[in-house]
Amino acid sequence: MNIKRSIVLRVRVAFIIVALFAVAILYKVVHLQFVEGEKWAAKSESINFQFRQVNATRGNIYAADGSLLATSLPFYRVVLDPLIAKDEVFRSGIDSLSFFLSSYYKDRSADSYKRMIADARTSGKRYLILNRKQIGYQDMQKMSTWPIFRNGRMGGGVIFEKVEKRYQPFNKLAGRTVGFINEDNYGVGIEYSFNEYLEGKNGKALFQRIAGGSWKPVFDAADVKPDDGFDILTTLDVNIQDVAESALLRQLMNKDAEFGSVIVMEVATGHIKAIANLQKNKSGIGYGENYNFAIGDQGLTEPGSTFKLLSMMALLEEGKVGLNDMVETGDGTYRFYDRIMRDVKQGGYGKITVKEAFEKSSNVAISKLVEQHFGHSPSVFVSYVEKAGLDKTIGFQLKGEGAPYFKKPGDKYWYGTTLPWMSIGYESKLTPLHTLTFYNAIANNGKMVKPMIVQAIAKGNQIEKKYQTEVLKSRIASEKTIKLLQELLEGVVKNGTAKNVYNEEYRIAGKTGTAQKLIDGRYTQKYYTSFAGYFPADNPKYSAIVVIDSPKGFAAYGGDVSAPVFKEIADKIYSQDLKLNSKFPIGTYMAQAGNDFPYIQAGKVDELQMLCNKFGISNHYNGQGENWVKSVPQMKSITWKTTPVESPTVPDVSGLPLRDALYVLENKGLRVVYQGKGRVKNQSISPGSPVQQNNVISLILG
């Protein structure tokens, strides 16, 4: 009995505990429902319904001619609220809708789509992602006509969730300059620098949290529509940009260089027409635009001999020298205290004029002149750096501009050798943009204008802000000095270190630069090569700078590496700019002595025959099969001589225009590099030689 009584007691105690627990639960339910009901209902609504941000459409970026450089393309994710459609609409349209979805996405059958939508409707699911693949605007418009979907958001339950993607129509062209901005608001280029205009003002809309943690937009009168971003109109020219990038890439590959940069600017306005930056990829294969060396901190370097132009400006402004004064360079070496200054030419230049010293880029001559006339007052020399505006940032429109570095007399690191070495472009740092700004001022008859890359901010046809050309300095030197500096720069191309880019068609003025690279505190045999100048020299319209870092090979100087890139860019700009190239170059195409018909050298026979027949020129061709021919003038007619190009040997491309020569040689698997313009005069691999894949053949045009 004691055991039975004990068991009954335990059961009763357990029953009482369970009963008390049930009463407590019931009390809590009643309390929550009737006492705290409003509080928790409000909390539930605040959790499940929120006003969330709706992003504005980002503005476009345009080139100077209106070409689109960057835009936001709308893409859409298709979502369905299966409970919205009325039974009749749903029943009559589900089969057709499922068929269309299956045909479009091709990821599941029509029956599978029908079952998925029907199950979601039965289970009360309010937010069904039909497919995670994003669709374009045209497809969205087409889907809007499908059954159920055609009833819209309120009648059919379809939701096209917009997702915008940034798109650059010209792919990587000017990629680093156009730039990007990420979700953390970090970026580069125009996208980053003008983000406050491009991003617009975001709106707000009411969203409901649904199963799975997703948010479904809910129409509400309190929604705030986003204000789309402004468009940016740049000064860039897509044609010049393409020319600059192509020419730079070709030379970087040819010289296996580390990186290179090009800037092309309009002399009068300071409008940047092209900025190209290419750097060897980390893998060592190919080049990419990974950093803006033209303006950024990593582009700050000792400029080398391009800085000699400022040294000459200081000497001429102070009346210390004349261009015909003589200077002794001796054997090409000169001691300043404990350091030896050297000229590139072994044995030196001997006694030469100041003009020749600049044209030949004599380190000894320039540094001796500067030390002789400013050694007792180096601050006077440094004042010309300040007068030219090279000692401070320009205030360029893109963020990240590098700040120039110059020593000053009295500084901790100012030595007795600082002035002579500074005079030839060492112991100081400039970006290519700073150097070009200075050279552009010489081309602009002494007026220094601020480089600019954005000329207007607009929305539609409404201009919000317009940027005018800003004059940094109305005159950096006297008119007399500017004329003499212009004469010196033309002399460099005609007689000096850049005479390989001289041509009769139009004049180029500029200066080569070659600076030894300082690595781990020691100067090495790696070079930073450059060429800065402008064209046409008699009436400058464009200025440009080309820098190429660490080129490999024997000829690793500015005149051999950077100047040819400058000329290639200048040639193509000159040929495309009708205002510059107003005179038809008749000398190349008109009749040679003794002939009454246009002089034709070589090309495709069908094209040449068509031209000759059009102009009534007698011509004869007896060949068959081959397309490429050369002309043999005979009295008043032309006989076409076959040029074999189909055989497995290097063809003779002499006389062909560059376009045709590239077509013929590259189809043979040869890599082509060239210099000059016009038709092929010489080729480095003799005709008839065996073809070796990826061999490099050099062409001389003229």
ZAMI-262027 format. One record per residue (C-alpha): x, y, z. Coordinates in steps of 0.2 Angstrom, whole numbers, plus 5000, padded with zeros to 4 digits. Layout:
<rs>
R     X     Y     Z
R     X     Y     Z
...
</rs>
This chain:
<rs>
R     X     Y     Z
R  5000  5000  5000
R  5014  5012  5004
R  5021  5010  4986
R  5004  5012  4978
R  5001  5028  4989
R  5018  5035  4984
R  5014  5032  4965
R  4997  5040  4966
R  5005  5055  4975
R  5018  5057  4962
R  5005  5057  4948
R  4995  5070  4957
R  5010  5081  4959
R  5015  5079  4941
R  4997  5083  4936
R  4996  5098  4946
R  5013  5105  4938
R  5006  5101  4921
R  4990  5110  4925
R  4999  5125  4932
R  5010  5126  4916
R  4995  5125  4905
R  4987  5139  4915
R  5002  5150  4913
R  5003  5147  4894
R  4985  5152  4893
R  4987  5167  4904
R  5002  5172  4893
R  4992  5170  4877
R  4978  5180  4883
R  4990  5194  4890
R  4999  5195  4873
R  4983  5195  4863
R  4973  5208  4873
R  4985  5217  4884
R  5001  5218  4873
R  4993  5215  4856
R  4995  5232  4849
R  5013  5233  4854
R  5018  5217  4845
R  5007  5220  4830
R  5016  5237  4827
R  5033  5228  4830
R  5028  5214  4817
R  5023  5228  4804
R  5040  5237  4807
R  5049  5221  4804
R  5039  5214  4789
R  5036  5231  4781
R  5050  5243  4778
R  5054  5258  4767
R  5069  5253  4758
R  5081  5262  4746
R  5078  5262  4728
R  5093  5266  4718
R  5093  5280  4705
R  5099  5276  4687
R  5117  5281  4686
R  5121  5295  4673
R  5130  5291  4656
R  5148  5296  4651
R  5151  5303  4634
R  5166  5307  4623
R  5167  5324  4615
R  5158  5319  4599
R  5143  5311  4609
R  5150  5293  4608
R  5144  5283  4623
R  5159  5278  4635
R  5149  5271  4649
R  5131  5268  4653
R  5119  5259  4665
R  5109  5245  4656
R  5093  5239  4664
R  5092  5220  4667
R  5077  5212  4676
R  5074  5197  4687
R  5056  5189  4684
R  5046  5187  4700
R  5028  5181  4702
R  5015  5183  4716
R  5005  5168  4712
R  4990  5174  4723
R  4986  5190  4714
R  4978  5183  4698
R  4960  5179  4699
R  4955  5161  4697
R  4948  5163  4679
R  4964  5173  4673
R  4975  5160  4681
R  4966  5144  4674
R  4965  5151  4657
R  4983  5157  4656
R  4994  5145  4666
R  4997  5132  4652
R  5002  5145  4639
R  5013  5155  4652
R  5022  5139  4657
R  5025  5135  4639
R  5032  5152  4635
R  5043  5151  4651
R  5050  5134  4646
R  5053  5140  4628
R  5062  5155  4634
R  5073  5149  4648
R  5075  5131  4642
R  5080  5125  4659
R  5064  5115  4663
R  5048  5108  4655
R  5032  5117  4653
R  5024  5105  4665
R  5038  5108  4678
R  5034  5127  4677
R  5016  5124  4679
R  5018  5113  4694
R  5030  5125  4702
R  5018  5140  4700
R  5002  5130  4705
R  5011  5123  4721
R  5016  5141  4726
R  4998  5147  4723
R  4991  5133  4733
R  5003  5135  4748
R  5000  5154  4748
R  5018  5159  4743
R  5018  5177  4738
R  5035  5179  4731
R  5041  5166  4718
R  5057  5169  4708
R  5053  5160  4691
R  5071  5160  4685
R  5087  5169  4692
R  5093  5173  4675
R  5092  5191  4671
R  5084  5197  4656
R  5086  5213  4645
R  5073  5227  4642
R  5067  5220  4625
R  5064  5203  4633
R  5055  5211  4647
R  5043  5220  4635
R  5040  5204  4626
R  5036  5195  4642
R  5024  5208  4647
R  5012  5202  4633
R  5012  5184  4639
R  4996  5177  4648
R  4994  5182  4666
R  5009  5193  4664
R  4999  5204  4653
R  4988  5209  4667
R  5002  5218  4675
R  5008  5219  4693
R  4991  5222  4701
R  4981  5210  4690
R  4993  5196  4686
R  5006  5197  4700
R  5021  5199  4689
R  5036  5209  4696
R  5051  5214  4685
R  5064  5218  4697
R  5077  5230  4689
R  5095  5227  4691
R  5107  5239  4683
R  5124  5235  4676
R  5138  5247  4671
R  5142  5244  4652
R  5156  5252  4642
R  5152  5251  4623
R  5170  5252  4618
R  5175  5239  4630
R  5192  5243  4637
R  5196  5258  4627
R  5200  5272  4640
R  5195  5260  4653
R  5206  5267  4667
R  5201  5285  4663
R  5183  5281  4662
R  5186  5271  4678
R  5174  5262  4690
R  5166  5263  4707
R  5162  5248  4718
R  5149  5245  4732
R  5160  5253  4745
R  5161  5269  4735
R  5179  5266  4731
R  5185  5268  4713
R  5195  5277  4700
R  5194  5288  4685
R  5178  5298  4680
R  5166  5286  4688
R  5174  5289  4705
R  5179  5308  4703
R  5162  5313  4697
R  5152  5301  4707
R  5142  5314  4716
R  5134  5319  4699
R  5133  5302  4691
R  5125  5293  4706
R  5109  5304  4707
R  5098  5303  4722
R  5090  5287  4728
R  5072  5285  4731
R  5062  5275  4744
R  5048  5262  4742
R  5038  5251  4754
R  5044  5233  4754
R  5037  5218  4763
R  5048  5204  4770
R  5042  5187  4764
R  5047  5169  4766
R  5065  5166  4763
R  5071  5183  4769
R  5067  5191  4752
R  5059  5208  4751
R  5044  5211  4739
R  5040  5229  4733
R  5022  5235  4739
R  5014  5249  4730
R  5012  5264  4742
R  5007  5282  4739
R  5021  5287  4750
R  5035  5280  4739
R  5048  5293  4734
R  5054  5291  4716
R  5073  5291  4713
R  5081  5306  4704
R  5092  5299  4691
R  5111  5304  4689
R  5118  5318  4678
R  5128  5314  4662
R  5146  5318  4660
R  5152  5325  4644
R  5171  5322  4642
R  5184  5330  4631
R  5190  5313  4625
R  5191  5308  4606
R  5188  5289  4604
R  5198  5289  4587
R  5213  5298  4595
R  5211  5286  4611
R  5211  5271  4600
R  5226  5277  4590
R  5236  5281  4606
R  5232  5264  4614
R  5237  5254  4599
R  5253  5263  4595
R  5258  5262  4614
R  5254  5244  4615
R  5264  5240  4599
R  5279  5248  4606
R  5278  5241  4623
R  5277  5223  4616
R  5291  5227  4604
R  5302  5233  4618
R  5296  5221  4631
R  5294  5237  4642
R  5286  5237  4660
R  5273  5251  4657
R  5269  5266  4646
R  5258  5281  4646
R  5252  5293  4633
R  5243  5310  4634
R  5236  5320  4619
R  5230  5337  4623
R  5223  5351  4613
R  5235  5366  4614
R  5223  5381  4615
R  5209  5373  4626
R  5219  5361  4637
R  5206  5348  4632
R  5213  5330  4635
R  5209  5320  4619
R  5217  5304  4625
R  5225  5296  4640
R  5232  5278  4638
R  5241  5268  4652
R  5247  5251  4649
R  5256  5240  4661
R  5263  5222  4660
R  5252  5210  4668
R  5258  5201  4684
R  5259  5185  4674
R  5271  5193  4662
R  5260  5190  4647
R  5251  5204  4639
R  5247  5222  4645
R  5232  5229  4654
R  5227  5246  4660
R  5229  5244  4679
R  5235  5261  4685
R  5234  5279  4678
R  5253  5283  4677
R  5249  5299  4667
R  5243  5308  4683
R  5245  5297  4698
R  5258  5295  4712
R  5265  5280  4704
R  5268  5290  4688
R  5279  5302  4698
R  5297  5300  4692
R  5313  5309  4688
R  5309  5316  4671
R  5326  5316  4663
R  5330  5327  4648
R  5313  5334  4645
R  5316  5345  4660
R  5331  5353  4650
R  5318  5364  4642
R  5315  5373  4659
R  5334  5375  4662
R  5335  5383  4645
R  5320  5395  4649
R  5329  5400  4665
R  5345  5404  4656
R  5337  5413  4642
R  5325  5423  4653
R  5340  5429  4664
R  5349  5434  4648
R  5364  5422  4653
R  5366  5414  4636
R  5362  5415  4617
R  5358  5401  4606
R  5374  5404  4596
R  5386  5405  4612
R  5399  5391  4613
R  5400  5379  4627
R  5414  5367  4630
R  5409  5349  4633
R  5426  5341  4632
R  5427  5322  4631
R  5409  5321  4638
R  5413  5321  4656
R  5414  5334  4669
R  5416  5334  4688
R  5405  5343  4700
R  5412  5340  4717
R  5413  5321  4720
R  5402  5316  4706
R  5405  5314  4687
R  5392  5321  4674
R  5393  5311  4658
R  5386  5313  4641
R  5378  5298  4631
R  5391  5300  4617
R  5407  5292  4620
R  5421  5305  4619
R  5409  5320  4620
R  5404  5333  4608
R  5419  5345  4610
R  5415  5363  4608
R  5397  5366  4602
R  5384  5380  4602
R  5370  5381  4615
R  5358  5377  4602
R  5367  5361  4597
R  5369  5357  4616
R  5350  5356  4618
R  5347  5347  4601
R  5360  5334  4606
R  5354  5334  4624
R  5371  5336  4631
R  5371  5334  4650
R  5388  5341  4652
R  5384  5357  4643
R  5367  5361  4651
R  5373  5357  4669
R  5389  5367  4666
R  5378  5382  4660
R  5366  5381  4674
R  5379  5379  4688
R  5390  5393  4680
R  5375  5406  4680
R  5365  5400  4695
R  5377  5391  4706
R  5379  5406  4717
R  5360  5409  4718
R  5351  5392  4716
R  5335  5399  4723
R  5334  5410  4707
R  5334  5394  4696
R  5321  5386  4707
R  5310  5401  4706
R  5308  5397  4687
R  5301  5380  4692
R  5288  5389  4703
R  5285  5402  4689
R  5281  5387  4677
R  5269  5380  4690
R  5279  5363  4691
R  5281  5364  4710
R  5262  5360  4714
R  5248  5350  4709
R  5237  5356  4694
R  5220  5353  4702
R  5216  5340  4688
R  5198  5335  4687
R  5202  5317  4691
R  5206  5312  4709
R  5223  5305  4713
R  5234  5317  4705
R  5252  5315  4711
R  5261  5330  4719
R  5278  5335  4711
R  5294  5335  4721
R  5308  5347  4720
R  5322  5351  4732
R  5325  5369  4738
R  5341  5377  4743
R  5343  5375  4762
R  5334  5359  4763
R  5341  5345  4772
R  5345  5335  4756
R  5351  5350  4746
R  5369  5346  4741
R  5382  5355  4730
R  5378  5343  4716
R  5359  5345  4717
R  5358  5360  4705
R  5368  5352  4690
R  5358  5336  4692
R  5342  5345  4694
R  5345  5355  4678
R  5345  5339  4668
R  5330  5331  4676
R  5336  5322  4691
R  5333  5324  4710
R  5315  5329  4706
R  5299  5321  4702
R  5285  5325  4690
R  5270  5316  4682
R  5269  5315  4663
R  5254  5327  4665
R  5264  5341  4673
R  5278  5339  4660
R  5265  5340  4646
R  5257  5355  4654
R  5273  5364  4653
R  5277  5360  4635
R  5259  5364  4630
R  5262  5382  4637
R  5277  5383  4625
R  5266  5378  4611
R  5253  5390  4616
R  5265  5405  4615
R  5268  5406  4634
R  5250  5404  4640
R  5248  5389  4652
R  5231  5382  4652
R  5224  5369  4664
R  5222  5352  4657
R  5204  5346  4658
R  5195  5330  4654
R  5177  5335  4658
R  5169  5349  4649
R  5150  5348  4655
R  5138  5340  4666
R  5121  5338  4659
R  5104  5329  4660
R  5096  5327  4644
R  5098  5343  4634
R  5099  5354  4650
R  5117  5359  4655
R  5119  5358  4674
R  5138  5364  4674
R  5150  5369  4661
R  5169  5369  4663
R  5178  5383  4653
R  5196  5383  4649
R  5206  5389  4664
R  5222  5399  4662
R  5234  5395  4675
R  5247  5408  4670
R  5245  5421  4656
R  5263  5420  4652
R  5277  5409  4659
R  5291  5418  4650
R  5294  5433  4638
R  5289  5432  4620
R  5307  5432  4615
R  5311  5417  4626
R  5296  5407  4620
R  5301  5410  4602
R  5318  5404  4606
R  5312  5389  4615
R  5301  5384  4601
R  5316  5386  4589
R  5325  5374  4600
R  5311  5361  4601
R  5310  5361  4582
R  5329  5359  4581
R  5328  5343  4591
R  5317  5335  4578
R  5326  5342  4563
R  5344  5340  4568
R  5345  5332  4585
R  5340  5317  4596
R  5323  5315  4587
R  5328  5318  4569
R  5321  5300  4566
R  5303  5307  4567
R  5306  5322  4556
R  5296  5323  4540
R  5293  5336  4527
R  5274  5335  4527
R  5271  5344  4543
R  5283  5349  4557
R  5285  5342  4574
R  5293  5351  4589
R  5298  5341  4605
R  5311  5335  4616
R  5317  5317  4620
R  5320  5312  4638
R  5330  5297  4645
R  5332  5295  4664
R  5341  5281  4673
R  5330  5273  4685
R  5334  5274  4704
R  5331  5258  4712
R  5335  5254  4730
R  5345  5270  4731
R  5356  5267  4716
R  5355  5272  4698
R  5353  5256  4687
R  5354  5253  4668
R  5335  5253  4667
R  5328  5269  4659
R  5313  5279  4659
R  5311  5286  4641
R  5300  5300  4635
R  5296  5312  4621
R  5286  5328  4624
R  5281  5340  4610
R  5268  5347  4599
R  5262  5348  4581
R  5261  5356  4568
R  5275  5366  4575
R  5271  5381  4564
R  5253  5382  4571
R  5251  5370  4585
R  5235  5361  4588
R  5240  5346  4598
R  5253  5343  4611
R  5257  5325  4618
R  5269  5316  4629
R  5274  5298  4627
R  5283  5289  4642
R  5289  5271  4641
R  5297  5263  4656
R  5311  5250  4656
R  5312  5246  4638
R  5323  5231  4633
R  5336  5231  4619
R  5351  5240  4613
R  5342  5256  4608
R  5334  5261  4624
R  5333  5280  4623
R  5319  5292  4622
R  5322  5296  4603
R  5322  5277  4599
R  5308  5271  4610
R  5295  5285  4614
R  5298  5297  4599
R  5292  5285  4586
R  5276  5282  4596
R  5273  5301  4596
R  5275  5302  4577
R  5264  5287  4574
R  5250  5295  4584
R  5254  5312  4576
R  5253  5305  4559
R  5236  5297  4561
R  5229  5312  4569
R  5236  5323  4556
R  5229  5312  4542
R  5212  5312  4550
R  5210  5330  4555
R  5204  5339  4539
R  5207  5356  4547
R  5225  5351  4549
R  5227  5341  4533
R  5219  5354  4521
R  5231  5352  4507
R  5229  5337  4497
R  5246  5328  4497
R  5248  5327  4478
R  5266  5323  4478
R  5263  5305  4482
R  5249  5301  4470
R  5251  5312  4455
R  5261  5308  4440
R  5279  5305  4441
R  5290  5314  4428
R  5286  5308  4410
R  5269  5300  4415
R  5252  5307  4412
R  5243  5295  4423
R  5243  5294  4442
R  5258  5284  4449
R  5252  5267  4456
R  5265  5255  4464
R  5256  5239  4470
R  5240  5232  4477
R  5225  5220  4473
R  5223  5218  4454
R  5204  5220  4454
R  5204  5236  4464
R  5218  5244  4453
R  5210  5239  4437
R  5194  5246  4443
R  5203  5263  4447
R  5212  5263  4431
R  5197  5259  4420
R  5187  5273  4430
R  5200  5286  4425
R  5202  5279  4407
R  5220  5273  4410
R  5226  5259  4399
R  5231  5244  4409
R  5234  5225  4405
R  5235  5210  4416
R  5238  5192  4409
R  5240  5183  4426
R  5228  5171  4434
R  5224  5166  4451
R  5235  5178  4460
R  5227  5194  4467
R  5242  5205  4471
R  5252  5214  4458
R  5265  5227  4455
R  5264  5241  4441
R  5276  5242  4426
R  5273  5258  4418
R  5275  5257  4399
R  5273  5273  4389
R  5255  5278  4391
R  5249  5262  4399
R  5252  5250  4414
R  5256  5232  4414
R  5252  5222  4430
R  5265  5210  4436
R  5260  5196  4447
R  5267  5196  4465
R  5266  5179  4473
R  5259  5179  4490
R  5251  5161  4491
R  5268  5152  4492
R  5275  5146  4509
R  5288  5160  4509
R  5289  5178  4514
R  5281  5189  4500
R  5287  5205  4492
R  5276  5218  4499
R  5286  5233  4493
R  5275  5246  4485
R  5260  5241  4495
R  5250  5252  4506
R  5252  5248  4525
R  5234  5241  4525
R  5237  5228  4512
R  5255  5224  4518
R  5248  5220  4535
R  5234  5209  4528
R  5246  5199  4517
R  5260  5197  4531
R  5249  5193  4546
R  5240  5180  4536
R  5257  5172  4534
R  5258  5172  4553
R  5271  5186  4554
R  5271  5199  4567
R  5272  5216  4559
R  5281  5232  4566
R  5283  5248  4555
R  5290  5265  4555
R  5284  5280  4544
R  5269  5282  4533
R  5264  5279  4515
R  5269  5264  4505
R  5282  5250  4510
R  5299  5255  4505
R  5309  5241  4513
R  5306  5225  4523
R  5318  5217  4536
R  5315  5199  4530
R  5319  5196  4511
R  5306  5190  4499
R  5307  5172  4497
R  5313  5168  4514
R  5305  5153  4523
R  5290  5159  4534
R  5293  5156  4553
R  5277  5158  4563
R  5277  5173  4575
R  5293  5180  4567
R  5293  5199  4568
R  5295  5208  4551
R  5299  5227  4551
R  5293  5238  4537
R  5299  5255  4533
R  5286  5266  4525
R  5289  5281  4514
</rs>
